[in-house]
Amino acid sequence: MKASDFDYTLPDELIAQTPLTDRSASRLLVVDPAGGSLVDSHFARLGEYLATGDLLVFNDTRVFPARMFGRKSTGGRVEVLVERIVDPVTVQAHLRSSKAPKTGARLLLEDVVECEMTGRHDDLFVLRLTSHDDWLTQLEQHGHMPLPPYITRADVADDRERYQTVYARETGAVAAPTAGLHFDQALLDRLQQQGINTARVTLHVGAGTFQPLRVEDVSAHVMHAERARVSAAVCEQIEQTRNNGGRVIAVGTTVVRSLEAAARGGRLEPFEDETRLFIKPGFEFHVVDAMLTNFHLPKSTLLMLVSAFAGRDLILRAYAHAVEQRYRFFSYGDAMLIRNRGDIS
């Protein structure tokens, strides 16, 4: 299996740079693997494709303002993207600068936050505060929302709300679980009244979600680690849903990875750990029956995941249709509903 097997052509103008005024006003491409059909719809009509007793599973991670700009003590500019808060005064972060700082180097970020680079953890730099006692407080006050690299503008105040789901509550992500960005409270209320049940898992999305494959041989790719939590209560909800004949519908690829990581032994069990689960064609799904997702980058692990779920040929046909119909792509773009897994070879 090659990365080039998951390539497609996307005009730059279809990459959404800003969100729509109304969250649920986005378009929805409904894909049916069982019949191979593609239907153009709108996200506000999602309830038409769900049934009483279905279970929507959301990722309730909250994005924090993880990006800071500043300079090294030597004067060079530096950009910091915090990947993980280790403890109140220590983070692991990606750094961009003309020359990587050495251990012991001091940084001044946003003209306020002083820290020291104390070492490396794999590809990440370990930064320890020297001027304050709480990284999260400083990031919330002075940081920038970590918009994806394909959004070419600077972040603005509105991104603090819009690059965040309305149900976010567990702080820890540096990228939004974007399938959930389409839900507003009014739509959630309508779905509840329709008899659609909901559950929440937590997966703190890392910046690695945007990293392209650096190898052509897909089997040689090593996934980045992300921390996920699936509670015993969620496992019980899923079992009850199945017993009652309902579907388990993952809202986003992060939910798919969380649930399937929790079922790697063949049975869904409570899970709280890091996962490097790489879902690609040939993967055996144990939990998820249907999924909502946005459109993903060419040759990305996320495109491979949805191809594993619905079939590569159908997904590439759906993407070609979305390009032809001028759908909006990526984080602030439109959505796709894959109604079922079907019988995929």
C-alpha positions in Angstrom: 0.0 0.0 0.0 1.5 3.4 -1.1 0.8 6.9 0.1 0.2 7.9 -3.5 -2.8 5.6 -3.6 -4.5 8.2 -1.4 -3.7 11.3 -3.4 -6.2 13.6 -5.1 -6.2 17.1 -6.6 -7.6 20.0 -4.6 -7.7 23.6 -5.8 -6.3 25.9 -3.2 -9.5 28.1 -3.3 -11.5 25.2 -1.8 -9.5 25.2 1.4 -11.7 27.0 3.9 -9.9 29.8 5.6 -12.7 31.0 7.8 -15.7 29.4 9.4 -19.3 30.0 8.2 -21.4 32.4 10.2 -23.6 29.6 11.5 -22.0 26.4 12.5 -24.7 24.1 11.2 -25.0 25.9 7.8 -22.2 23.7 6.3 -22.9 21.2 3.6 -23.1 17.5 4.2 -22.1 14.8 1.7 -23.9 11.6 2.6 -22.0 8.5 1.6 -23.6 5.0 1.6 -20.9 2.3 1.2 -23.6 -0.4 1.0 -25.1 1.1 -2.2 -22.2 3.3 -3.3 -24.5 6.4 -3.4 -23.5 10.0 -2.8 -26.1 12.5 -1.8 -25.6 16.3 -1.4 -27.3 17.6 1.7 -26.8 20.1 4.5 -25.6 19.5 8.1 -28.7 21.1 9.6 -30.6 18.1 8.1 -28.4 15.5 9.9 -31.4 14.2 11.9 -33.0 12.9 8.6 -30.2 10.3 8.4 -30.3 9.2 12.1 -32.8 7.0 13.9 -34.2 7.0 17.3 -31.8 5.0 19.6 -28.7 5.8 17.6 -25.7 6.9 19.7 -23.6 9.9 18.7 -20.2 9.7 20.3 -18.4 13.1 20.6 -14.8 14.0 21.5 -15.0 16.6 24.3 -11.4 17.7 24.2 -10.8 21.5 24.5 -8.2 23.3 22.3 -6.0 25.7 24.3 -4.1 28.7 22.8 -1.0 26.6 22.2 1.1 28.9 20.0 3.5 31.6 21.1 6.0 33.8 19.3 9.1 35.3 20.8 12.9 35.4 20.6 15.9 33.5 21.9 18.3 35.2 24.3 20.7 35.4 21.3 18.1 37.5 19.5 16.8 35.0 16.9 13.0 34.7 16.4 11.3 31.6 17.6 7.8 30.1 17.3 6.6 27.7 19.9 3.7 25.3 19.5 3.0 23.5 22.8 2.1 19.8 22.2 1.7 18.7 25.8 1.5 20.2 29.3 3.6 17.9 31.4 3.1 19.7 34.7 2.3 23.3 35.7 5.8 24.6 34.8 6.9 22.1 32.1 5.7 21.6 28.5 6.8 19.7 25.5 6.7 21.8 22.3 7.5 22.1 18.7 10.0 24.9 18.0 10.6 26.8 14.7 13.6 29.0 14.5 16.5 29.6 12.1 18.7 27.5 14.5 17.5 25.1 17.1 18.2 26.3 20.7 20.7 24.3 22.8 19.9 22.9 26.2 20.0 25.8 28.7 18.9 28.4 26.2 16.5 31.0 27.4 13.4 32.2 25.5 11.2 35.2 25.9 7.7 34.6 24.5 5.1 37.3 23.8 7.4 39.7 25.6 6.1 38.3 28.9 6.8 34.6 29.3 10.3 33.5 30.1 11.4 29.9 29.9 14.4 27.6 29.5 14.9 24.8 27.1 16.0 21.9 29.4 16.2 19.0 26.9 14.5 17.0 24.2 11.8 14.3 24.2 11.8 12.7 20.8 11.1 15.5 18.3 9.8 17.8 21.0 11.6 20.5 23.1 11.1 20.5 26.8 10.5 24.0 28.1 10.4 25.0 31.8 9.0 28.3 33.0 11.3 30.6 34.8 9.1 33.7 35.2 5.7 32.2 36.2 4.4 29.1 37.8 1.6 27.9 35.4 2.0 27.4 31.7 -1.7 27.0 31.0 -2.5 30.4 32.6 0.1 32.1 30.5 -1.1 30.3 27.3 -4.7 31.3 28.0 -3.7 34.9 28.5 -1.0 35.4 25.9 -1.2 32.4 23.5 -2.6 32.2 20.0 -5.1 29.6 18.8 -3.1 26.9 16.9 -4.8 27.1 13.5 -3.7 24.4 11.1 -0.8 25.0 8.6 -3.2 25.2 5.6 -5.0 28.2 7.1 -2.7 30.9 5.9 -4.1 33.8 7.9 -3.2 34.8 11.4 -5.6 33.8 14.2 -8.2 36.3 15.3 -10.3 36.7 18.5 -13.2 34.8 17.0 -11.1 31.7 16.5 -11.1 31.2 20.3 -14.7 30.3 20.0 -15.0 28.9 16.5 -12.0 26.6 16.5 -13.6 24.9 19.4 -16.7 22.6 19.7 -19.6 23.9 21.7 -19.3 20.9 24.0 -15.5 21.1 24.6 -14.6 20.7 28.3 -11.4 18.7 28.8 -8.4 21.0 28.0 -5.5 19.4 26.2 -5.8 19.5 22.4 -3.7 21.6 20.0 -6.0 20.8 17.1 -9.8 20.7 17.1 -11.8 17.6 16.5 -13.2 19.3 13.5 -16.2 17.1 12.7 -17.8 18.5 15.9 -17.4 22.1 14.8 -20.6 21.8 12.8 -22.8 21.3 15.9 -24.5 24.2 17.6 -26.7 23.9 20.7 -29.9 24.2 18.7 -29.0 21.2 16.5 -28.0 19.2 19.6 -31.3 19.9 21.2 -33.3 18.9 18.1 -31.4 15.6 17.9 -32.1 14.9 21.6 -35.8 15.5 21.0 -35.6 13.1 18.1 -34.4 10.4 20.5 -30.7 10.4 19.5 -28.5 9.6 22.4 -25.0 11.0 23.0 -21.8 9.9 24.7 -18.4 11.6 25.2 -14.9 10.3 25.0 -11.7 12.4 25.2 -8.7 12.3 22.8 -6.3 15.2 23.0 -5.5 15.9 19.4 -1.8 16.6 18.7 -0.1 18.6 16.0 1.0 15.3 14.5 -2.5 15.0 13.0 -1.3 17.5 10.3 2.0 15.8 9.6 2.3 14.3 6.1 3.6 10.8 5.6 7.3 11.0 5.0 7.4 7.5 3.4 5.8 6.1 0.3 5.4 2.7 1.9 2.4 3.1 4.2 3.4 0.2 6.4 6.6 2.0 7.4 4.8 5.0 8.8 4.8 5.3 12.6 1.8 7.2 14.1 2.2 10.0 16.6 1.0 9.3 20.1 -2.2 10.9 21.5 -3.8 10.3 24.9 -7.3 9.0 24.9 -9.9 8.1 27.5 -13.0 5.9 27.1 -15.0 5.5 30.4 -16.8 2.5 31.6 -20.0 4.4 31.3 -19.5 5.0 27.6 -18.7 1.3 27.2 -22.1 0.5 28.8 -23.9 3.0 26.6 -22.5 1.4 23.5 -23.4 -2.1 24.7 -27.0 -0.9 25.4 -27.2 0.8 22.0 -26.2 -2.4 20.3 -28.6 -4.5 22.3 -31.4 -2.1 21.4 -30.6 -2.2 17.6 -29.1 1.3 17.4 -25.9 2.4 15.6 -22.7 3.7 17.2 -21.9 6.9 15.2 -18.5 8.4 15.7 -18.3 12.2 15.4 -14.9 12.5 13.9 -11.8 10.3 13.3 -10.5 11.0 16.8 -13.6 9.2 18.2 -13.0 6.3 15.8 -9.4 6.0 17.0 -10.5 6.3 20.7 -13.2 3.6 20.5 -11.2 1.2 18.3 -8.1 1.6 20.5 -10.3 0.6 23.5 -11.4 -2.5 21.6 -8.0 -3.8 20.3 -8.5 -7.0 22.2 -11.7 -7.6 20.3 -14.0 -6.4 23.0 -14.7 -2.8 24.1 -13.3 -2.0 27.5 -12.5 1.1 29.5 -9.3 2.7 28.2 -7.1 5.5 29.4 -3.6 5.6 27.8 -1.7 6.8 24.8 -2.6 5.4 21.4 -0.6 5.1 18.2 -3.4 3.2 16.4 -3.0 3.5 12.7 -6.2 2.7 10.9 -5.8 1.9 7.2 -7.4 -0.3 4.7 -7.6 -3.9 6.0 -8.3 -2.8 9.5 -11.0 -4.7 11.4 -13.5 -2.4 13.1 -15.1 -3.6 16.3 -17.2 -0.7 17.6 -18.0 2.1 15.1 -21.0 1.6 12.7 -21.1 5.0 11.0 -19.1 8.2 11.2 -19.2 11.9 10.6 -16.0 13.5 9.4 -14.6 16.5 7.5 -12.6 16.3 4.3 -8.9 15.4 4.9 -5.6 16.2 3.3 -4.3 14.2 0.4 -2.0 11.2 1.3 -2.9 11.7 5.0 -3.5 9.0 7.7 -7.0 10.4 8.2 -7.9 9.9 4.6 -6.6 6.3 5.0 -8.8 5.9 8.0 -12.0 6.9 6.2 -10.9 4.7 3.3 -10.6 1.8 5.6 -14.1 2.5 6.8 -15.9 3.0 3.5 -13.5 1.7 0.8 -10.8 3.6 -1.0 -12.4 3.7 -4.4 -15.7 5.1 -3.0 -14.0 7.7 -0.8 -11.8 8.9 -3.7 -15.0 9.1 -5.8 -16.7 11.1 -3.0 -13.8 13.5 -2.8 -13.8 14.0 -6.6 -17.5 14.7 -6.4 -16.9 17.2 -3.5 -14.3 19.0 -5.5 -16.6 19.2 -8.6 -19.5 20.5 -6.4 -17.2 23.1 -4.7 -17.4 21.8 -1.2 -15.2 23.6 1.4 -12.3 21.4 2.6 -10.5 20.8 5.9 -11.0 22.1 9.4 -13.4 25.0 8.7 -14.9 23.2 5.7 -17.9 21.0 5.1 -18.7 17.5 6.4 -19.3 13.9 5.2 -21.6 11.3 6.8 -20.6 7.7 6.1 -23.9 6.0 6.9 -22.5 2.5 7.5 -19.4 0.4 7.0 -21.0 -1.9 4.5 -19.1 -4.9 3.1 -15.7 -3.6 2.2 -13.0 -5.7 0.6 
